[in-house]
Amino acid sequence: MDFLDKYLTVWIFGAMAIGIGLGYVAPSLTGPIQDLHLVEIGLVLMMYPPLAKVNYRQLPAVFKNVKVLGLSLVQNWLIGPTLMFALAIVFFSGFVPGLPARPEFFLGLVFIGMARCIAMVLVWNELAEGSNEYAAGLVAFNSVFQILTYGVYIWFFALFLPPLLGMESLVAGISAFDITPMQVFEAIAIFLGIPFAAGILSRFVGTRTKGTEWYEETFEPTISPLTLIALLFTVIVMFAMQGERIVAQPSDVLLIAVPLTIYFVVMFFVSFGMGRGIGADYSTTTAIGFTAASNNFELAIAVAVAVFGVGSGVAFATVIGPLIEVPVLLALVHVAIYFQDRFDWGGYETGQLESTRPPDEPVSSQVDDD
């Protein structure tokens, strides 16, 4: 893990280059990748180690933390969708001189912005030494909310608001998306339910048969490299699926990359600032920040393909999402670690609440010396 961590940036960009090369040289690979569900397998394997490391006994304390859950709700379901919608309007509505209207890219960004992350956030959080318990809890919390509201959010931001703002051309000819809660539930059940169940089962069986010490000191270090190995595999197959198009349309990739990069960076810093503002410690703030800054591209891609087809501009824009998210969020991992070393992160430890902490109890100071 030390070797992988030390050169992680190199491995990520190497995987991106390999994927683009494979996709350009052999575009026919897209079919087998889809048929064998290689992206889905990579994502599930990637998420398993972080979820296997979660101490599930601490989750009740996570869900009792009204401040953190409320903050996550505001960040993920008010600030995030609104920011992505605003960026989509600025870059793809024709509102800004010199930037022509691109309705398909506008819709693609809306699909991404309304889908809150349930997968790769666990990897970024772990790499940045955030709280696994809070990350798992917030992911589960947002997943339930997503099942109930994703279709409504798509309707509101893609169908209702543009005509209200005088931009009917952005959604001309589209009357409904017909996104059902069951479609969203199925995606979440695959990408979150399977690794969640595996993680819970692993901890239960491992600690019962071998003991907690063996589980945390032997089993967890053994499975840890799987996260990064699966991440690199997933990056390769994702880029391979779009390699030919990325090479053929680099200007479109860059055009989509700009608002997405702005979104990831702004959401990260805003969320970090808000987490620090409520008195959360570094590990909790990191979980909050990466949960808000990431997006559920699996769901966005699935819905875009189902509604508009795999060759559509909308689907292309959603696929570019994770291709930009991977390097940008990786860079933000390094920013988070810098913050950890640079600032005094006095705050409530994971599982503590201001409302439940005795009035005279001092606030713990957590400064990482690594």
C-alpha positions as CSV (number, residue, x, y, z in Angstrom):
1,M,0.0,0.0,0.0
2,D,2.9,2.4,0.8
3,F,4.2,2.0,-2.8
4,L,0.8,2.3,-4.3
5,D,-0.1,5.4,-2.2
6,K,3.2,7.1,-2.9
7,Y,2.8,7.0,-6.7
8,L,-1.0,7.0,-6.9
9,T,-1.2,10.0,-9.2
10,V,1.2,8.3,-11.6
11,W,-0.9,5.1,-11.5
12,I,-4.2,7.0,-12.1
13,F,-2.9,8.9,-15.1
14,G,-1.2,5.8,-16.4
15,A,-4.5,4.0,-16.2
16,M,-6.3,6.8,-18.0
17,A,-3.7,6.7,-20.8
18,I,-3.9,2.9,-21.1
19,G,-7.7,3.1,-21.3
20,I,-7.8,5.8,-23.9
21,G,-5.2,3.9,-26.0
22,L,-7.2,0.7,-25.8
23,G,-10.4,2.4,-26.7
24,Y,-8.8,4.2,-29.6
25,V,-7.0,1.2,-31.0
26,A,-9.8,-1.3,-30.3
27,P,-13.2,0.5,-30.1
28,S,-14.9,-2.9,-30.3
29,L,-13.9,-3.5,-26.7
30,T,-16.9,-1.4,-25.6
31,G,-19.2,-4.3,-26.3
32,P,-17.5,-6.9,-24.2
33,I,-16.9,-4.3,-21.4
34,Q,-20.7,-3.6,-21.3
35,D,-21.7,-7.3,-21.7
36,L,-19.4,-8.5,-18.9
37,H,-20.3,-5.5,-16.7
38,L,-16.7,-4.8,-16.0
39,V,-17.3,-1.2,-14.8
40,E,-19.9,-2.5,-12.3
41,I,-17.6,-5.2,-11.1
42,G,-14.7,-2.8,-10.6
43,L,-16.9,-0.4,-8.7
44,V,-18.2,-3.1,-6.3
45,L,-14.7,-4.4,-5.7
46,M,-13.4,-0.9,-5.2
47,M,-16.0,-0.1,-2.5
48,Y,-15.7,-3.4,-0.6
49,P,-12.6,-2.7,1.5
50,P,-13.7,0.7,2.8
51,L,-17.1,-0.7,3.8
52,A,-15.5,-3.8,5.4
53,K,-13.5,-1.4,7.6
54,V,-16.5,0.4,8.9
55,N,-17.3,-0.2,12.6
56,Y,-21.1,-0.5,12.1
57,R,-21.7,-0.2,15.8
58,Q,-20.9,3.5,15.5
59,L,-23.5,4.1,12.8
60,P,-26.3,4.9,15.3
61,A,-24.2,7.7,16.6
62,V,-23.7,9.0,13.1
63,F,-27.4,9.1,12.4
64,K,-28.0,10.9,15.7
65,N,-25.7,13.7,14.7
66,V,-28.4,16.1,13.5
67,K,-25.8,18.8,12.6
68,V,-23.8,16.6,10.2
69,L,-26.9,15.0,8.6
70,G,-28.5,18.4,8.2
71,L,-25.4,19.9,6.7
72,S,-25.1,16.9,4.3
73,L,-28.7,17.4,3.3
74,V,-28.2,21.1,2.5
75,Q,-24.9,20.5,0.6
76,N,-26.1,17.5,-1.4
77,W,-29.7,18.4,-2.1
78,L,-29.7,22.2,-2.2
79,I,-26.3,23.7,-2.9
80,G,-24.9,20.9,-5.2
81,P,-27.9,20.6,-7.6
82,T,-28.3,24.4,-7.8
83,L,-24.6,24.9,-8.5
84,M,-24.5,22.3,-11.3
85,F,-27.7,23.7,-12.8
86,A,-26.2,27.2,-12.8
87,L,-23.0,26.0,-14.4
88,A,-24.9,24.1,-17.1
89,I,-26.9,27.3,-17.8
90,V,-23.7,29.4,-18.0
91,F,-21.8,27.0,-20.3
92,F,-24.4,25.3,-22.4
93,S,-27.5,27.5,-22.7
94,G,-26.1,30.1,-25.1
95,F,-26.5,32.6,-22.4
96,V,-22.8,33.6,-22.5
97,P,-21.5,35.2,-25.7
98,G,-19.1,32.9,-27.5
99,L,-20.5,29.7,-25.9
100,P,-23.1,28.2,-28.2
101,A,-26.2,26.4,-26.8
102,R,-25.5,22.7,-26.4
103,P,-28.8,21.2,-25.0
104,E,-27.4,17.7,-24.9
105,F,-24.5,18.7,-22.7
106,F,-26.8,20.9,-20.6
107,L,-29.0,17.8,-19.8
108,G,-25.9,15.6,-19.2
109,L,-24.7,18.0,-16.5
110,V,-28.1,18.1,-14.9
111,F,-28.3,14.3,-14.8
112,I,-24.9,14.3,-13.1
113,G,-25.6,17.1,-10.7
114,M,-28.8,15.6,-9.4
115,A,-27.2,12.2,-8.7
116,R,-25.3,12.3,-5.3
117,C,-22.3,10.0,-4.9
118,I,-22.7,6.5,-3.4
119,A,-19.5,4.9,-4.6
120,M,-16.1,6.5,-5.3
121,V,-16.6,8.9,-2.4
122,L,-15.7,6.0,-0.1
123,V,-12.4,5.7,-1.9
124,W,-11.5,9.4,-1.8
125,N,-12.5,9.6,1.8
126,E,-10.3,6.6,2.8
127,L,-7.3,8.0,0.8
128,A,-7.7,11.3,2.7
129,E,-8.0,9.6,6.0
130,G,-11.6,10.6,6.6
131,S,-14.1,8.8,8.9
132,N,-15.3,5.5,7.3
133,E,-18.3,5.5,9.7
134,Y,-19.4,9.0,8.7
135,A,-18.8,8.4,5.0
136,A,-20.8,5.1,5.1
137,G,-23.6,6.8,7.1
138,L,-23.9,9.8,4.8
139,V,-23.8,7.6,1.7
140,A,-26.6,5.5,3.1
141,F,-28.6,8.6,4.1
142,N,-28.2,10.2,0.6
143,S,-29.0,6.9,-1.1
144,V,-32.4,6.8,0.6
145,F,-33.1,10.4,-0.3
146,Q,-32.0,9.8,-3.8
147,I,-34.4,7.0,-4.4
148,L,-37.3,9.3,-3.4
149,T,-36.2,12.5,-5.1
150,Y,-34.0,11.9,-8.2
151,G,-36.8,11.8,-10.7
152,V,-38.4,14.9,-9.1
153,Y,-35.1,16.8,-9.2
154,I,-34.5,15.9,-12.9
155,W,-38.0,17.2,-13.7
156,F,-37.6,20.4,-11.8
157,F,-34.1,21.4,-13.1
158,A,-34.4,20.0,-16.6
159,L,-38.0,20.5,-17.6
160,F,-39.6,23.1,-15.2
161,L,-36.9,25.7,-14.7
162,P,-35.5,26.3,-18.2
163,P,-38.8,27.3,-19.8
164,L,-39.4,29.5,-16.7
165,L,-36.1,31.3,-17.4
166,G,-37.0,31.7,-21.1
167,M,-34.7,28.9,-22.3
168,E,-37.3,26.5,-23.8
169,S,-34.9,25.4,-26.6
170,L,-32.8,23.5,-24.0
171,V,-35.5,21.0,-23.6
172,A,-37.4,21.3,-26.8
173,G,-39.2,18.2,-27.8
174,I,-38.8,16.6,-24.3
175,S,-42.0,16.3,-22.4
176,A,-41.0,13.8,-19.7
177,F,-38.2,11.5,-18.6
178,D,-40.2,8.8,-16.9
179,I,-37.6,8.1,-14.3
180,T,-39.1,5.9,-11.7
181,P,-37.9,5.4,-8.1
182,M,-37.4,1.7,-8.9
183,Q,-34.8,2.5,-11.6
184,V,-32.9,4.6,-9.1
185,F,-33.3,1.8,-6.4
186,E,-31.9,-0.8,-8.8
187,A,-28.8,1.2,-9.5
188,I,-28.2,1.9,-5.8
189,A,-28.9,-1.8,-4.9
190,I,-26.1,-2.9,-7.2
191,F,-23.5,-0.2,-6.5
192,L,-24.1,0.2,-2.8
193,G,-26.2,-2.7,-1.6
194,I,-23.8,-5.5,-2.7
195,P,-20.6,-4.0,-1.2
196,F,-22.5,-2.8,1.9
197,A,-23.8,-6.4,2.5
198,A,-20.3,-7.9,1.9
199,G,-18.7,-5.4,4.3
200,I,-21.2,-6.1,7.0
201,L,-21.0,-9.8,6.6
202,S,-17.1,-9.7,6.6
203,R,-17.0,-7.8,9.8
204,F,-19.6,-9.9,11.5
205,V,-18.1,-13.3,10.5
206,G,-14.5,-12.1,10.9
207,T,-14.8,-10.7,14.4
208,R,-16.9,-13.5,15.6
209,T,-14.6,-16.3,14.4
210,K,-11.2,-14.7,14.6
211,G,-11.7,-11.8,17.0
212,T,-11.6,-8.0,16.5
213,E,-7.8,-7.8,16.8
214,W,-7.2,-10.2,14.0
215,Y,-9.8,-8.5,11.8
216,E,-8.4,-5.0,12.2
217,E,-4.7,-5.9,12.3
218,T,-4.6,-8.8,9.8
219,F,-7.7,-8.9,7.6
220,E,-8.1,-5.2,6.9
221,P,-4.5,-4.6,5.8
222,T,-4.8,-7.6,3.6
223,I,-7.8,-6.4,1.6
224,S,-6.8,-2.7,1.6
225,P,-4.8,-2.9,-1.7
226,L,-7.9,-4.1,-3.4
227,T,-9.4,-0.6,-3.3
228,L,-6.6,1.0,-5.4
229,I,-6.2,-2.0,-7.7
230,A,-9.9,-2.0,-8.4
231,L,-9.9,1.8,-8.9
232,L,-7.1,1.5,-11.5
233,F,-9.0,-1.3,-13.3
234,T,-12.2,0.7,-13.3
235,V,-10.5,3.8,-14.7
236,I,-9.0,1.7,-17.5
237,V,-12.3,0.2,-18.6
238,M,-14.2,3.5,-18.3
239,F,-11.7,5.3,-20.4
240,A,-11.5,2.4,-22.9
241,M,-15.3,2.7,-23.5
242,Q,-14.9,6.3,-24.6
243,G,-11.3,6.3,-25.9
244,E,-12.2,6.7,-29.6
245,R,-14.6,9.5,-28.9
246,I,-12.3,11.3,-26.5
247,V,-9.6,11.3,-29.2
248,A,-12.0,12.3,-31.9
249,Q,-13.7,15.1,-29.9
250,P,-11.2,16.6,-27.5
251,S,-12.8,20.0,-27.7
252,D,-16.1,18.7,-26.4
253,V,-14.3,16.8,-23.6
254,L,-12.6,20.1,-22.6
255,L,-15.8,22.0,-22.8
256,I,-17.6,19.6,-20.5
257,A,-14.5,19.4,-18.2
258,V,-14.5,23.1,-17.3
259,P,-17.9,23.3,-15.5
260,L,-17.4,19.9,-13.9
261,T,-14.0,20.9,-12.5
262,I,-15.4,24.1,-11.2
263,Y,-18.2,22.2,-9.6
264,F,-16.0,19.6,-7.9
265,V,-13.6,22.2,-6.5
266,V,-16.2,24.7,-5.3
267,M,-18.3,22.0,-3.6
268,F,-15.2,20.6,-1.9
269,F,-14.1,23.9,-0.4
270,V,-17.6,25.1,0.5
271,S,-18.3,21.8,2.2
272,F,-15.0,21.7,4.0
273,G,-15.6,25.3,5.2
274,M,-19.1,24.4,6.4
275,G,-17.9,21.2,8.2
276,R,-15.2,23.2,10.0
277,G,-17.8,25.9,10.7
278,I,-20.0,23.5,12.7
279,G,-17.0,22.3,14.8
280,A,-16.5,18.9,13.2
281,D,-13.0,17.3,13.5
282,Y,-10.9,16.6,10.4
283,S,-12.1,13.0,9.8
284,T,-15.8,14.0,9.9
285,T,-15.2,17.2,7.8
286,T,-13.4,15.1,5.2
287,A,-16.3,12.7,5.0
288,I,-18.7,15.6,4.6
289,G,-16.6,17.3,2.0
290,F,-16.0,14.4,-0.3
291,T,-19.6,13.2,0.0
292,A,-20.8,16.6,-1.3
293,A,-18.1,17.0,-3.9
294,S,-18.7,13.7,-5.6
295,N,-21.5,12.5,-7.8
296,N,-23.2,9.2,-8.6
297,F,-22.1,8.9,-12.2
298,E,-23.3,5.3,-12.4
299,L,-26.9,6.4,-12.0
300,A,-26.5,9.4,-14.3
301,I,-25.0,7.3,-17.1
302,A,-27.6,4.6,-16.7
303,V,-30.5,7.1,-16.9
304,A,-29.0,9.0,-19.8
305,V,-28.5,5.8,-21.8
306,A,-32.0,4.5,-21.0
307,V,-33.7,7.8,-22.0
308,F,-31.5,9.1,-24.9
309,G,-29.4,6.1,-26.0
310,V,-25.8,5.2,-25.7
311,G,-24.7,7.3,-28.6
312,S,-26.3,10.5,-27.5
313,G,-24.6,13.7,-26.5
314,V,-26.4,13.5,-23.2
315,A,-24.9,10.0,-22.5
316,F,-21.5,11.3,-23.7
317,A,-21.6,14.2,-21.2
318,T,-22.4,11.9,-18.3
319,V,-19.6,9.5,-19.2
320,I,-17.1,12.5,-19.2
321,G,-18.2,13.1,-15.6
322,P,-16.2,10.3,-13.9
323,L,-13.3,10.9,-16.3
324,I,-13.0,14.4,-14.9
325,E,-13.9,13.5,-11.4
326,V,-11.1,10.9,-10.9
327,P,-8.1,13.2,-11.4
328,V,-9.8,16.3,-9.8
329,L,-10.9,14.4,-6.7
330,L,-7.5,12.7,-6.5
331,A,-5.9,16.2,-6.4
332,L,-8.4,17.2,-3.7
333,V,-7.3,14.2,-1.6
334,H,-3.9,15.8,-1.5
335,V,-5.5,19.2,-0.6
336,A,-7.4,17.6,2.3
337,I,-4.2,15.9,3.6
338,Y,-2.5,19.3,3.4
339,F,-5.3,20.9,5.4
340,Q,-5.0,18.1,8.0
341,D,-1.3,18.9,8.5
342,R,-1.6,22.7,8.1
343,F,-4.5,23.5,10.5
344,D,-5.5,22.8,14.1
345,W,-8.5,20.6,13.7
346,G,-9.9,20.8,17.2
347,G,-13.5,19.5,17.1
348,Y,-15.8,16.8,18.1
349,E,-14.6,13.3,17.5
350,T,-16.4,10.8,15.3
351,G,-19.7,10.0,17.0
352,Q,-19.8,12.9,19.4
353,L,-22.5,15.5,19.3
354,E,-22.5,19.0,20.7
355,S,-25.9,18.4,22.0
356,T,-24.9,15.3,23.9
357,R,-21.5,16.5,25.1
358,P,-21.6,17.5,28.8
359,P,-21.3,21.3,29.1
360,D,-18.1,21.2,31.1
361,E,-16.4,18.6,29.0
362,P,-13.5,20.1,27.0
363,V,-13.5,19.8,23.2
364,S,-10.9,17.4,22.1
365,S,-8.1,18.7,19.9
366,Q,-7.1,16.4,17.1
367,V,-3.9,17.2,15.2
368,D,-2.4,14.6,12.9
369,D,1.4,14.5,13.2
370,D,1.9,12.2,10.2
